Amino acid sequence: MPTTDEIRQRIEAAIPDARANVSDFTGGGDHFEATVISPAFAGLSRIQQHRMIYEIFGSEIGGPIHALALKTLTEEPND
């Protein structure tokens, strides 16, 4: 099963200028949530942004990665 760090590294390697924060939200090693920030998402719908990420993992989604909840942004939020 992939670790949160492996998932983060794969996302950041596959998407230009991406920064990802990944956590295991159940502690079981198969349910993850990720916030991914990349200017590559500009002009894409939320569905297109999420598909970019899901394509990185292919058949692992629903298998070793049972769930991957996503939040995608084009830039850091100004809180």
All heavy atoms as a GROMACS GRO file, in nm:
protein
  604
    1MET      N    1   0.084  -0.118   0.000
    1MET     CA    2   0.000   0.000   0.000
    1MET      C    3   0.089   0.125   0.000
    1MET      O    4   0.189   0.128   0.070
    1MET     CB    5  -0.089   0.002   0.123
    1MET     CG    6  -0.194  -0.104   0.120
    1MET     SD    7  -0.339  -0.049   0.208
    1MET     CE    8  -0.403  -0.206   0.252
    2PRO      N    9   0.049   0.224  -0.076
    2PRO     CA   10   0.130   0.346  -0.080
    2PRO      C   11   0.116   0.427   0.049
    2PRO      O   12   0.014   0.422   0.117
    2PRO     CB   13   0.071   0.423  -0.198
    2PRO     CG   14  -0.068   0.373  -0.212
    2PRO     CD   15  -0.066   0.231  -0.166
    3THR      N   16   0.222   0.498   0.082
    3THR     CA   17   0.219   0.586   0.198
    3THR      C   18   0.175   0.726   0.155
    3THR      O   19   0.173   0.757   0.035
    3THR     CB   20   0.358   0.597   0.262
    3THR    OG1   21   0.446   0.663   0.169
    3THR    CG2   22   0.413   0.460   0.300
    4THR      N   23   0.144   0.810   0.253
    4THR     CA   24   0.106   0.947   0.221
    4THR      C   25   0.220   1.018   0.149
    4THR      O   26   0.196   1.094   0.056
    4THR     CB   27   0.066   1.026   0.347
    4THR    OG1   28   0.172   1.020   0.442
    4THR    CG2   29  -0.061   0.971   0.409
    5ASP      N   30   0.344   0.991   0.190
    5ASP     CA   31   0.459   1.055   0.126
    5ASP      C   32   0.475   1.008  -0.019
    5ASP      O   33   0.504   1.088  -0.108
    5ASP     CB   34   0.586   1.028   0.206
    5ASP     CG   35   0.698   1.122   0.167
    5ASP    OD1   36   0.673   1.244   0.154
    5ASP    OD2   37   0.812   1.074   0.147
    6GLU      N   38   0.453   0.880  -0.045
    6GLU     CA   39   0.462   0.829  -0.182
    6GLU      C   40   0.354   0.892  -0.271
    6GLU      O   41   0.381   0.929  -0.386
    6GLU     CB   42   0.448   0.677  -0.184
    6GLU     CG   43   0.568   0.606  -0.126
    6GLU     CD   44   0.544   0.458  -0.102
    6GLU    OE1   45   0.427   0.413  -0.093
    6GLU    OE2   46   0.643   0.385  -0.090
    7ILE      N   47   0.233   0.904  -0.219
    7ILE     CA   48   0.125   0.966  -0.295
    7ILE      C   49   0.160   1.111  -0.326
    7ILE      O   50   0.147   1.157  -0.440
    7ILE     CB   51  -0.009   0.954  -0.220
    7ILE    CG1   52  -0.053   0.806  -0.215
    7ILE    CG2   53  -0.117   1.041  -0.285
    7ILE    CD1   54  -0.170   0.780  -0.125
    8ARG      N   55   0.208   1.184  -0.225
    8ARG     CA   56   0.247   1.324  -0.245
    8ARG      C   57   0.356   1.335  -0.352
    8ARG      O   58   0.347   1.416  -0.443
    8ARG     CB   59   0.298   1.384  -0.113
    8ARG     CG   60   0.343   1.530  -0.127
    8ARG     CD   61   0.417   1.579  -0.004
    8ARG     NE   62   0.532   1.498   0.032
    8ARG     CZ   63   0.650   1.503  -0.031
    8ARG    NH1   64   0.669   1.583  -0.134
    8ARG    NH2   65   0.750   1.426   0.008
    9GLN      N   66   0.458   1.252  -0.342
    9GLN     CA   67   0.568   1.257  -0.438
    9GLN      C   68   0.521   1.228  -0.580
    9GLN      O   69   0.564   1.293  -0.675
    9GLN     CB   70   0.678   1.157  -0.399
    9GLN     CG   71   0.754   1.198  -0.276
    9GLN     CD   72   0.853   1.091  -0.229
    9GLN    OE1   73   0.863   0.984  -0.288
    9GLN    NE2   74   0.923   1.120  -0.121
   10ARG      N   75   0.433   1.132  -0.596
   10ARG     CA   76   0.383   1.098  -0.729
   10ARG      C   77   0.301   1.212  -0.789
   10ARG      O   78   0.312   1.241  -0.908
   10ARG     CB   79   0.303   0.969  -0.724
   10ARG     CG   80   0.395   0.848  -0.703
   10ARG     CD   81   0.321   0.721  -0.678
   10ARG     NE   82   0.242   0.681  -0.793
   10ARG     CZ   83   0.160   0.577  -0.792
   10ARG    NH1   84   0.146   0.504  -0.682
   10ARG    NH2   85   0.091   0.545  -0.900
   11ILE      N   86   0.218   1.276  -0.707
   11ILE     CA   87   0.139   1.389  -0.755
   11ILE      C   88   0.231   1.503  -0.797
   11ILE      O   89   0.219   1.559  -0.906
   11ILE     CB   90   0.038   1.437  -0.648
   11ILE    CG1   91  -0.070   1.331  -0.627
   11ILE    CG2   92  -0.023   1.572  -0.688
   11ILE    CD1   93  -0.158   1.357  -0.505
   12GLU      N   94   0.327   1.537  -0.711
   12GLU     CA   95   0.418   1.648  -0.738
   12GLU      C   96   0.507   1.620  -0.859
   12GLU      O   97   0.544   1.712  -0.932
   12GLU     CB   98   0.500   1.681  -0.614
   12GLU     CG   99   0.414   1.744  -0.505
   12GLU     CD  100   0.489   1.775  -0.377
   12GLU    OE1  101   0.607   1.731  -0.362
   12GLU    OE2  102   0.431   1.843  -0.290
   13ALA      N  103   0.541   1.495  -0.884
   13ALA     CA  104   0.623   1.460  -1.000
   13ALA      C  105   0.544   1.466  -1.130
   13ALA      O  106   0.599   1.496  -1.236
   13ALA     CB  107   0.683   1.320  -0.982
   14ALA      N  108   0.414   1.438  -1.122
   14ALA     CA  109   0.332   1.427  -1.243
   14ALA      C  110   0.268   1.557  -1.288
   14ALA      O  111   0.238   1.574  -1.406
   14ALA     CB  112   0.223   1.322  -1.222
   15ILE      N  113   0.245   1.649  -1.196
   15ILE     CA  114   0.174   1.772  -1.229
   15ILE      C  115   0.269   1.890  -1.213
   15ILE      O  116   0.330   1.908  -1.107
   15ILE     CB  117   0.049   1.791  -1.139
   15ILE    CG1  118  -0.048   1.674  -1.164
   15ILE    CG2  119  -0.019   1.924  -1.168
   15ILE    CD1  120  -0.168   1.674  -1.073
   16PRO      N  121   0.284   1.970  -1.319
   16PRO     CA  122   0.380   2.081  -1.316
   16PRO      C  123   0.358   2.176  -1.198
   16PRO      O  124   0.246   2.219  -1.172
   16PRO     CB  125   0.355   2.154  -1.448
   16PRO     CG  126   0.292   2.052  -1.536
   16PRO     CD  127   0.213   1.963  -1.445
   17ASP      N  128   0.465   2.205  -1.127
   17ASP     CA  129   0.466   2.302  -1.016
   17ASP      C  130   0.365   2.270  -0.906
   17ASP      O  131   0.319   2.360  -0.837
   17ASP     CB  132   0.443   2.444  -1.068
   17ASP     CG  133   0.551   2.487  -1.166
   17ASP    OD1  134   0.669   2.462  -1.136
   17ASP    OD2  135   0.517   2.546  -1.269
   18ALA      N  136   0.329   2.143  -0.891
   18ALA     CA  137   0.230   2.105  -0.790
   18ALA      C  138   0.293   2.098  -0.651
   18ALA      O  139   0.409   2.059  -0.635
   18ALA     CB  140   0.168   1.971  -0.824
   19ARG      N  141   0.211   2.135  -0.554
   19ARG     CA  142   0.242   2.114  -0.414
   19ARG      C  143   0.124   2.037  -0.356
   19ARG      O  144   0.010   2.077  -0.373
   19ARG     CB  145   0.260   2.248  -0.341
   19ARG     CG  146   0.386   2.321  -0.384
   19ARG     CD  147   0.404   2.454  -0.314
   19ARG     NE  148   0.288   2.542  -0.308
   19ARG     CZ  149   0.244   2.617  -0.408
   19ARG    NH1  150   0.302   2.614  -0.526
   19ARG    NH2  151   0.140   2.696  -0.392
   20ALA      N  152   0.154   1.926  -0.292
   20ALA     CA  153   0.048   1.841  -0.240
   20ALA      C  154   0.066   1.817  -0.091
   20ALA      O  155   0.177   1.802  -0.042
   20ALA     CB  156   0.046   1.707  -0.314
   21ASN      N  157  -0.046   1.816  -0.021
   21ASN     CA  158  -0.050   1.780   0.120
   21ASN      C  159  -0.144   1.661   0.129
   21ASN      O  160  -0.261   1.672   0.096
   21ASN     CB  161  -0.100   1.897   0.204
   21ASN     CG  162  -0.101   1.866   0.352
   21ASN    OD1  163  -0.052   1.763   0.395
   21ASN    ND2  164  -0.160   1.955   0.429
   22VAL      N  165  -0.092   1.546   0.171
   22VAL     CA  166  -0.170   1.422   0.173
   22VAL      C  167  -0.176   1.370   0.315
   22VAL      O  168  -0.075   1.368   0.386
   22VAL     CB  169  -0.106   1.316   0.081
   22VAL    CG1  170  -0.187   1.187   0.081
   22VAL    CG2  171  -0.090   1.369  -0.062
   23SER      N  172  -0.295   1.326   0.355
   23SER     CA  173  -0.310   1.264   0.486
   23SER      C  174  -0.393   1.137   0.475
   23SER      O  175  -0.472   1.121   0.382
   23SER     CB  176  -0.374   1.362   0.586
   23SER     OG  177  -0.504   1.397   0.544
   24ASP      N  178  -0.370   1.047   0.569
   24ASP     CA  179  -0.446   0.922   0.580
   24ASP      C  180  -0.557   0.952   0.680
   24ASP      O  181  -0.533   0.958   0.800
   24ASP     CB  182  -0.353   0.812   0.629
   24ASP     CG  183  -0.422   0.679   0.652
   24ASP    OD1  184  -0.547   0.674   0.648
   24ASP    OD2  185  -0.351   0.580   0.674
   25PHE      N  186  -0.678   0.974   0.631
   25PHE     CA  187  -0.782   1.023   0.722
   25PHE      C  188  -0.852   0.917   0.804
   25PHE      O  189  -0.930   0.950   0.893
   25PHE     CB  190  -0.881   1.118   0.653
   25PHE     CG  191  -0.973   1.059   0.551
   25PHE    CD1  192  -1.096   1.007   0.586
   25PHE    CD2  193  -0.938   1.061   0.418
   25PHE    CE1  194  -1.182   0.956   0.491
   25PHE    CE2  195  -1.023   1.010   0.322
   25PHE     CZ  196  -1.145   0.957   0.359
   26THR      N  197  -0.823   0.788   0.784
   26THR     CA  198  -0.880   0.686   0.872
   26THR      C  199  -0.772   0.613   0.952
   26THR      O  200  -0.805   0.539   1.044
   26THR     CB  201  -0.959   0.580   0.792
   26THR    OG1  202  -0.870   0.510   0.705
   26THR    CG2  203  -1.073   0.642   0.714
   27GLY      N  204  -0.647   0.631   0.913
   27GLY     CA  205  -0.537   0.562   0.981
   27GLY      C  206  -0.518   0.419   0.934
   27GLY      O  207  -0.430   0.349   0.981
   28GLY      N  208  -0.598   0.375   0.837
   28GLY     CA  209  -0.589   0.238   0.789
   28GLY      C  210  -0.498   0.218   0.669
   28GLY      O  211  -0.478   0.105   0.623
   29GLY      N  212  -0.444   0.327   0.614
   29GLY     CA  213  -0.352   0.316   0.501
   29GLY      C  214  -0.417   0.300   0.365
   29GLY      O  215  -0.348   0.269   0.268
   30ASP      N  216  -0.549   0.321   0.355
   30ASP     CA  217  -0.612   0.308   0.224
   30ASP      C  218  -0.715   0.418   0.194
   30ASP      O  219  -0.769   0.424   0.085
   30ASP     CB  220  -0.676   0.171   0.206
   30ASP     CG  221  -0.789   0.143   0.304
   30ASP    OD1  222  -0.808   0.222   0.400
   30ASP    OD2  223  -0.858   0.042   0.286
   31HIS      N  224  -0.741   0.507   0.289
   31HIS     CA  225  -0.832   0.620   0.269
   31HIS      C  226  -0.753   0.748   0.289
   31HIS      O  227  -0.709   0.777   0.401
   31HIS     CB  228  -0.948   0.617   0.370
   31HIS     CG  229  -1.048   0.510   0.343
   31HIS    ND1  230  -1.024   0.377   0.367
   31HIS    CD2  231  -1.173   0.518   0.293
   31HIS    CE1  232  -1.132   0.308   0.334
   31HIS    NE2  233  -1.223   0.391   0.288
   32PHE      N  234  -0.736   0.822   0.181
   32PHE     CA  235  -0.652   0.941   0.184
   32PHE      C  236  -0.730   1.065   0.144
   32PHE      O  237  -0.832   1.055   0.075
   32PHE     CB  238  -0.534   0.925   0.089
   32PHE     CG  239  -0.447   0.807   0.121
   32PHE    CD1  240  -0.468   0.685   0.059
   32PHE    CD2  241  -0.346   0.817   0.214
   32PHE    CE1  242  -0.389   0.575   0.089
   32PHE    CE2  243  -0.266   0.709   0.245
   32PHE     CZ  244  -0.287   0.587   0.182
   33GLU      N  245  -0.679   1.179   0.188
   33GLU     CA  246  -0.730   1.305   0.138
   33GLU      C  247  -0.609   1.389   0.101
   33GLU      O  248  -0.504   1.381   0.166
   33GLU     CB  249  -0.820   1.375   0.239
   33GLU     CG  250  -0.760   1.402   0.373
   33GLU     CD  251  -0.863   1.455   0.473
   33GLU    OE1  252  -0.981   1.471   0.437
   33GLU    OE2  253  -0.824   1.479   0.588
   34ALA      N  254  -0.624   1.465  -0.008
   34ALA     CA  255  -0.513   1.545  -0.057
   34ALA      C  256  -0.562   1.683  -0.100
   34ALA      O  257  -0.668   1.696  -0.161
   34ALA     CB  258  -0.446   1.476  -0.175
   35THR      N  259  -0.482   1.782  -0.065
   35THR     CA  260  -0.500   1.916  -0.118
   35THR      C  261  -0.384   1.938  -0.214
   35THR      O  262  -0.267   1.921  -0.175
   35THR     CB  263  -0.498   2.022  -0.007
   35THR    OG1  264  -0.606   1.996   0.083
   35THR    CG2  265  -0.513   2.163  -0.064
   36VAL      N  266  -0.417   1.969  -0.338
   36VAL     CA  267  -0.315   1.985  -0.441
   36VAL      C  268  -0.327   2.125  -0.501
   36VAL      O  269  -0.435   2.165  -0.545
   36VAL     CB  270  -0.329   1.879  -0.552
   36VAL    CG1  271  -0.217   1.893  -0.655
   36VAL    CG2  272  -0.331   1.739  -0.493
   37ILE      N  273  -0.216   2.197  -0.500
   37ILE     CA  274  -0.212   2.332  -0.553
   37ILE      C  275  -0.119   2.334  -0.673
   37ILE      O  276  -0.003   2.292  -0.662
   37ILE     CB  277  -0.162   2.431  -0.446
   37ILE    CG1  278  -0.251   2.424  -0.322
   37ILE    CG2  279  -0.156   2.573  -0.502
   37ILE    CD1  280  -0.192   2.489  -0.199
   38SER      N  281  -0.170   2.378  -0.788
   38SER     CA  282  -0.087   2.388  -0.908
   38SER      C  283  -0.148   2.488  -1.006
   38SER      O  284  -0.268   2.484  -1.032
   38SER     CB  285  -0.076   2.252  -0.978
   38SER     OG  286  -0.004   2.266  -1.099
   39PRO      N  287  -0.064   2.572  -1.065
   39PRO     CA  288  -0.113   2.660  -1.170
   39PRO      C  289  -0.159   2.582  -1.294
   39PRO      O  290  -0.232   2.635  -1.376
   39PRO     CB  291   0.006   2.752  -1.201
   39PRO     CG  292   0.125   2.687  -1.142
   39PRO     CD  293   0.077   2.597  -1.033
   40ALA      N  294  -0.121   2.456  -1.303
   40ALA     CA  295  -0.164   2.372  -1.417
   40ALA      C  296  -0.315   2.350  -1.417
   40ALA      O  297  -0.372   2.312  -1.520
   40ALA     CB  298  -0.092   2.237  -1.413
   41PHE      N  299  -0.381   2.375  -1.305
   41PHE     CA  300  -0.526   2.358  -1.297
   41PHE      C  301  -0.603   2.478  -1.354
   41PHE      O  302  -0.724   2.469  -1.373
   41PHE     CB  303  -0.570   2.338  -1.151
   41PHE     CG  304  -0.518   2.213  -1.087
   41PHE    CD1  305  -0.480   2.214  -0.953
   41PHE    CD2  306  -0.507   2.094  -1.156
   41PHE    CE1  307  -0.434   2.100  -0.891
   41PHE    CE2  308  -0.460   1.979  -1.095
   41PHE     CZ  309  -0.424   1.982  -0.962
   42ALA      N  310  -0.534   2.587  -1.380
   42ALA     CA  311  -0.601   2.708  -1.430
   42ALA      C  312  -0.678   2.679  -1.557
   42ALA      O  313  -0.627   2.613  -1.649
   42ALA     CB  314  -0.499   2.819  -1.453
   43GLY      N  315  -0.802   2.724  -1.562
   43GLY     CA  316  -0.886   2.707  -1.680
   43GLY      C  317  -0.953   2.572  -1.691
   43GLY      O  318  -1.030   2.549  -1.785
   44LEU      N  319  -0.924   2.481  -1.599
   44LEU     CA  320  -0.986   2.348  -1.602
   44LEU      C  321  -1.102   2.343  -1.504
   44LEU      O  322  -1.098   2.408  -1.399
   44LEU     CB  323  -0.884   2.241  -1.564
   44LEU     CG  324  -0.759   2.227  -1.650
   44LEU    CD1  325  -0.668   2.120  -1.592
   44LEU    CD2  326  -0.798   2.194  -1.794
   45SER      N  327  -1.202   2.263  -1.537
   45SER     CA  328  -1.313   2.243  -1.443
   45SER      C  329  -1.262   2.160  -1.325
   45SER      O  330  -1.157   2.095  -1.332
   45SER     CB  331  -1.428   2.170  -1.511
   45SER     OG  332  -1.392   2.034  -1.535
   46ARG      N  333  -1.336   2.162  -1.217
   46ARG     CA  334  -1.299   2.083  -1.099
   46ARG      C  335  -1.288   1.935  -1.137
   46ARG      O  336  -1.197   1.865  -1.094
   46ARG     CB  337  -1.404   2.103  -0.989
   46ARG     CG  338  -1.375   2.031  -0.862
   46ARG     CD  339  -1.291   2.106  -0.762
   46ARG     NE  340  -1.339   2.240  -0.738
   46ARG     CZ  341  -1.259   2.341  -0.708
   46ARG    NH1  342  -1.132   2.324  -0.696
   46ARG    NH2  343  -1.308   2.460  -0.687
   47ILE      N  344  -1.378   1.888  -1.222
   47ILE     CA  345  -1.374   1.747  -1.265
   47ILE      C  346  -1.246   1.720  -1.343
   47ILE      O  347  -1.180   1.617  -1.321
   47ILE     CB  348  -1.498   1.713  -1.349
   47ILE    CG1  349  -1.622   1.712  -1.260
   47ILE    CG2  350  -1.482   1.578  -1.419
   47ILE    CD1  351  -1.753   1.700  -1.334
   48GLN      N  352  -1.207   1.808  -1.432
   48GLN     CA  353  -1.083   1.790  -1.509
   48GLN      C  354  -0.961   1.791  -1.417
   48GLN      O  355  -0.867   1.712  -1.437
   48GLN     CB  356  -1.070   1.899  -1.615
   48GLN     CG  357  -1.170   1.886  -1.727
   48GLN     CD  358  -1.172   2.009  -1.818
   48GLN    OE1  359  -1.168   2.122  -1.770
   48GLN    NE2  360  -1.176   1.985  -1.948
   49GLN      N  361  -0.962   1.877  -1.318
   49GLN     CA  362  -0.852   1.883  -1.222
   49GLN      C  363  -0.839   1.751  -1.147
   49GLN      O  364  -0.730   1.695  -1.134
   49GLN     CB  365  -0.874   1.998  -1.123
   49GLN     CG  366  -0.868   2.135  -1.186
   49GLN     CD  367  -0.914   2.244  -1.090
   49GLN    OE1  368  -0.928   2.223  -0.970
   49GLN    NE2  369  -0.936   2.364  -1.144
   50HIS      N  370  -0.950   1.700  -1.099
   50HIS     CA  371  -0.949   1.576  -1.023
   50HIS      C  372  -0.909   1.458  -1.112
   50HIS      O  373  -0.834   1.370  -1.068
   50HIS     CB  374  -1.084   1.551  -0.958
   50HIS     CG  375  -1.112   1.645  -0.845
   50HIS    ND1  376  -1.205   1.620  -0.748
   50HIS    CD2  377  -1.058   1.766  -0.813
   50HIS    CE1  378  -1.207   1.720  -0.660
   50HIS    NE2  379  -1.119   1.810  -0.699
   51ARG      N  380  -0.955   1.457  -1.236
   51ARG     CA  381  -0.916   1.350  -1.329
   51ARG      C  382  -0.765   1.349  -1.351
   51ARG      O  383  -0.705   1.242  -1.365
   51ARG     CB  384  -0.988   1.365  -1.462
   51ARG     CG  385  -1.130   1.317  -1.457
   51ARG     CD  386  -1.195   1.323  -1.592
   51ARG     NE  387  -1.334   1.284  -1.582
   51ARG     CZ  388  -1.429   1.324  -1.664
   51ARG    NH1  389  -1.402   1.408  -1.763
   51ARG    NH2  390  -1.553   1.283  -1.647
   52MET      N  391  -0.703   1.467  -1.357
   52MET     CA  392  -0.557   1.473  -1.373
   52MET      C  393  -0.489   1.394  -1.262
   52MET      O  394  -0.391   1.324  -1.286
   52MET     CB  395  -0.507   1.618  -1.367
   52MET     CG  396  -0.522   1.697  -1.493
   52MET     SD  397  -0.460   1.867  -1.472
   52MET     CE  398  -0.284   1.840  -1.465
   53ILE      N  399  -0.540   1.408  -1.142
   53ILE     CA  400  -0.480   1.339  -1.028
   53ILE      C  401  -0.514   1.191  -1.029
   53ILE      O  402  -0.426   1.106  -1.012
   53ILE     CB  403  -0.522   1.406  -0.896
   53ILE    CG1  404  -0.471   1.551  -0.895
   53ILE    CG2  405  -0.470   1.327  -0.776
   53ILE    CD1  406  -0.531   1.639  -0.790
   54TYR      N  407  -0.639   1.158  -1.052
   54TYR     CA  408  -0.679   1.017  -1.053
   54TYR      C  409  -0.604   0.938  -1.161
   54TYR      O  410  -0.571   0.821  -1.142
   54TYR     CB  411  -0.830   1.002  -1.072
   54TYR     CG  412  -0.911   1.042  -0.952
   54TYR    CD1  413  -1.023   1.123  -0.966
   54TYR    CD2  414  -0.877   1.001  -0.824
   54TYR    CE1  415  -1.099   1.161  -0.856
   54TYR    CE2  416  -0.953   1.039  -0.713
   54TYR     CZ  417  -1.062   1.119  -0.730
   54TYR     OH  418  -1.137   1.156  -0.621
   55GLU      N  419  -0.572   1.002  -1.273
   55GLU     CA  420  -0.499   0.934  -1.381
   55GLU      C  421  -0.358   0.894  -1.338
   55GLU      O  422  -0.302   0.797  -1.390
   55GLU     CB  423  -0.492   1.023  -1.506
   55GLU     CG  424  -0.624   1.031  -1.578
   55GLU     CD  425  -0.624   1.130  -1.695
   55GLU    OE1  426  -0.519   1.194  -1.720
   55GLU    OE2  427  -0.729   1.143  -1.759
   56ILE      N  428  -0.302   0.964  -1.243
   56ILE     CA  429  -0.169   0.930  -1.192
   56ILE      C  430  -0.170   0.791  -1.129
   56ILE      O  431  -0.074   0.715  -1.140
   56ILE     CB  432  -0.122   1.034  -1.087
   56ILE    CG1  433  -0.109   1.172  -1.150
   56ILE    CG2  434   0.007   0.990  -1.018
   56ILE    CD1  435  -0.096   1.286  -1.050
   57PHE      N  436  -0.281   0.756  -1.065
   57PHE     CA  437  -0.289   0.632  -0.988
   57PHE      C  438  -0.360   0.518  -1.059
   57PHE      O  439  -0.349   0.403  -1.017
   57PHE     CB  440  -0.353   0.662  -0.852
   57PHE     CG  441  -0.276   0.763  -0.775
   57PHE    CD1  442  -0.318   0.894  -0.769
   57PHE    CD2  443  -0.157   0.729  -0.712
   57PHE    CE1  444  -0.246   0.989  -0.700
   57PHE    CE2  445  -0.083   0.823  -0.644
   57PHE     CZ  446  -0.127   0.954  -0.637
   58GLY      N  447  -0.432   0.547  -1.167
   58GLY     CA  448  -0.497   0.443  -1.246
   58GLY      C  449  -0.577   0.344  -1.163
   58GLY      O  450  -0.661   0.383  -1.082
   59SER      N  451  -0.548   0.216  -1.180
   59SER     CA  452  -0.626   0.111  -1.116
   59SER      C  453  -0.600   0.100  -0.965
   59SER      O  454  -0.668   0.025  -0.896
   59SER     CB  455  -0.598  -0.024  -1.181
   59SER     OG  456  -0.461  -0.059  -1.164
   60GLU      N  457  -0.504   0.176  -0.914
   60GLU     CA  458  -0.482   0.176  -0.768
   60GLU      C  459  -0.601   0.238  -0.695
   60GLU      O  460  -0.628   0.205  -0.580
   60GLU     CB  461  -0.356   0.253  -0.732
   60GLU     CG  462  -0.228   0.184  -0.775
   60GLU     CD  463  -0.108   0.270  -0.747
   60GLU    OE1  464  -0.053   0.258  -0.635
   60GLU    OE2  465  -0.071   0.350  -0.834
   61ILE      N  466  -0.672   0.331  -0.763
   61ILE     CA  467  -0.792   0.391  -0.704
   61ILE      C  468  -0.899   0.282  -0.699
   61ILE      O  469  -0.931   0.219  -0.799
   61ILE     CB  470  -0.843   0.512  -0.784
   61ILE    CG1  471  -0.736   0.620  -0.794
   61ILE    CG2  472  -0.972   0.566  -0.726
   61ILE    CD1  473  -0.700   0.689  -0.664
   62GLY      N  474  -0.954   0.260  -0.581
   62GLY     CA  475  -1.052   0.152  -0.562
   62GLY      C  476  -0.985   0.022  -0.523
   62GLY      O  477  -1.052  -0.074  -0.488
   63GLY      N  478  -0.852   0.018  -0.528
   63GLY     CA  479  -0.775  -0.100  -0.487
   63GLY      C  480  -0.694  -0.063  -0.364
   63GLY      O  481  -0.750  -0.034  -0.259
   64PRO      N  482  -0.559  -0.060  -0.378
   64PRO     CA  483  -0.476  -0.022  -0.264
   64PRO      C  484  -0.509   0.117  -0.209
   64PRO      O  485  -0.496   0.141  -0.090
   64PRO     CB  486  -0.333  -0.025  -0.318
   64PRO     CG  487  -0.338  -0.104  -0.443
   64PRO     CD  488  -0.479  -0.093  -0.495
   65ILE      N  489  -0.549   0.207  -0.298
   65ILE     CA  490  -0.598   0.338  -0.255
   65ILE      C  491  -0.750   0.330  -0.266
   65ILE      O  492  -0.808   0.354  -0.371
   65ILE     CB  493  -0.542   0.451  -0.345
   65ILE    CG1  494  -0.390   0.452  -0.341
   65ILE    CG2  495  -0.599   0.586  -0.301
   65ILE    CD1  496  -0.326   0.548  -0.440
   66HIS      N  497  -0.811   0.288  -0.157
   66HIS     CA  498  -0.957   0.266  -0.161
   66HIS      C  499  -1.032   0.397  -0.187
   66HIS      O  500  -1.130   0.398  -0.261
   66HIS     CB  501  -1.006   0.203  -0.032
   66HIS     CG  502  -1.151   0.171  -0.032
   66HIS    ND1  503  -1.202   0.065  -0.103
   66HIS    CD2  504  -1.255   0.233   0.026
   66HIS    CE1  505  -1.334   0.064  -0.088
   66HIS    NE2  506  -1.368   0.164  -0.010
   67ALA      N  507  -0.984   0.506  -0.127
   67ALA     CA  508  -1.049   0.635  -0.145
   67ALA      C  509  -0.944   0.744  -0.145
   67ALA      O  510  -0.847   0.738  -0.070
   67ALA     CB  511  -1.150   0.660  -0.033
   68LEU      N  512  -0.965   0.843  -0.231
   68LEU     CA  513  -0.877   0.960  -0.237
   68LEU      C  514  -0.965   1.083  -0.255
   68LEU      O  515  -1.014   1.111  -0.364
   68LEU     CB  516  -0.778   0.948  -0.352
   68LEU     CG  517  -0.681   1.065  -0.372
   68LEU    CD1  518  -0.595   1.089  -0.248
   68LEU    CD2  519  -0.593   1.041  -0.495
   69ALA      N  520  -0.989   1.152  -0.144
   69ALA     CA  521  -1.068   1.276  -0.147
   69ALA      C  522  -0.976   1.390  -0.186
   69ALA      O  523  -0.865   1.401  -0.136
   69ALA     CB  524  -1.130   1.302  -0.010
   70LEU      N  525  -1.022   1.474  -0.278
   70LEU     CA  526  -0.936   1.578  -0.332
   70LEU      C  527  -0.991   1.718  -0.312
   70LEU      O  528  -1.113   1.740  -0.321
   70LEU     CB  529  -0.918   1.557  -0.483
   70LEU     CG  530  -0.847   1.430  -0.524
   70LEU    CD1  531  -0.853   1.414  -0.676
   70LEU    CD2  532  -0.704   1.429  -0.476
   71LYS      N  533  -0.900   1.810  -0.290
   71LYS     CA  534  -0.928   1.953  -0.297
   71LYS      C  535  -0.818   2.009  -0.387
   71LYS      O  536  -0.700   1.987  -0.361
   71LYS     CB  537  -0.921   2.018  -0.159
   71LYS     CG  538  -0.946   2.168  -0.163
   71LYS     CD  539  -0.946   2.226  -0.024
   71LYS     CE  540  -0.976   2.375  -0.030
   71LYS     NZ  541  -0.977   2.433   0.106
   72THR      N  542  -0.858   2.076  -0.494
   72THR     CA  543  -0.760   2.130  -0.588
   72THR      C  544  -0.772   2.281  -0.596
   72THR      O  545  -0.882   2.336  -0.594
   72THR     CB  546  -0.778   2.068  -0.729
   72THR    OG1  547  -0.915   2.081  -0.768
   72THR    CG2  548  -0.740   1.921  -0.730
   73LEU      N  549  -0.657   2.346  -0.604
   73LEU     CA  550  -0.649   2.492  -0.611
   73LEU      C  551  -0.542   2.531  -0.712
   73LEU      O  552  -0.445   2.458  -0.733
   73LEU     CB  553  -0.610   2.548  -0.474
   73LEU     CG  554  -0.697   2.512  -0.355
   73LEU    CD1  555  -0.624   2.538  -0.224
   73LEU    CD2  556  -0.827   2.589  -0.360
   74THR      N  557  -0.559   2.648  -0.771
   74THR     CA  558  -0.458   2.699  -0.864
   74THR      C  559  -0.349   2.779  -0.792
   74THR      O  560  -0.240   2.797  -0.846
   74THR     CB  561  -0.518   2.788  -0.974
   74THR    OG1  562  -0.589   2.896  -0.912
   74THR    CG2  563  -0.613   2.708  -1.062
   75GLU      N  564  -0.380   2.827  -0.671
   75GLU     CA  565  -0.283   2.902  -0.592
   75GLU      C  566  -0.316   2.889  -0.445
   75GLU      O  567  -0.426   2.848  -0.409
   75GLU     CB  568  -0.278   3.048  -0.634
   75GLU     CG  569  -0.411   3.119  -0.620
   75GLU     CD  570  -0.410   3.259  -0.679
   75GLU    OE1  571  -0.343   3.283  -0.779
   75GLU    OE2  572  -0.478   3.345  -0.619
   76GLU      N  573  -0.219   2.925  -0.362
   76GLU     CA  574  -0.239   2.920  -0.216
   76GLU      C  575  -0.355   3.010  -0.177
   76GLU      O  576  -0.365   3.123  -0.227
   76GLU     CB  577  -0.113   2.969  -0.144
   76GLU     CG  578   0.005   2.878  -0.156
   76GLU     CD  579   0.000   2.758  -0.063
   76GLU    OE1  580  -0.082   2.756   0.032
   76GLU    OE2  581   0.077   2.666  -0.088
   77PRO      N  582  -0.442   2.966  -0.087
   77PRO     CA  583  -0.551   3.053  -0.041
   77PRO      C  584  -0.495   3.164   0.047
   77PRO      O  585  -0.393   3.146   0.114
   77PRO     CB  586  -0.641   2.959   0.039
   77PRO     CG  587  -0.555   2.843   0.075
   77PRO     CD  588  -0.447   2.833  -0.029
   78ASN      N  589  -0.561   3.276   0.047
   78ASN     CA  590  -0.524   3.389   0.132
   78ASN      C  591  -0.611   3.390   0.255
   78ASN      O  592  -0.712   3.456   0.260
   78ASN     CB  593  -0.540   3.522   0.057
   78ASN     CG  594  -0.448   3.534  -0.061
   78ASN    OD1  595  -0.335   3.489  -0.055
   78ASN    ND2  596  -0.495   3.594  -0.168
   79ASP      N  597  -0.572   3.312   0.358
   79ASP     CA  598  -0.656   3.310   0.478
   79ASP      C  599  -0.610   3.416   0.574
   79ASP      O  600  -0.512   3.437   0.616
   79ASP     CB  601  -0.652   3.179   0.557
   79ASP     CG  602  -0.630   3.054   0.478
   79ASP    OD1  603  -0.720   3.014   0.406
   79ASP    OD2  604  -0.521   2.997   0.495
   0.00000   0.00000   0.00000
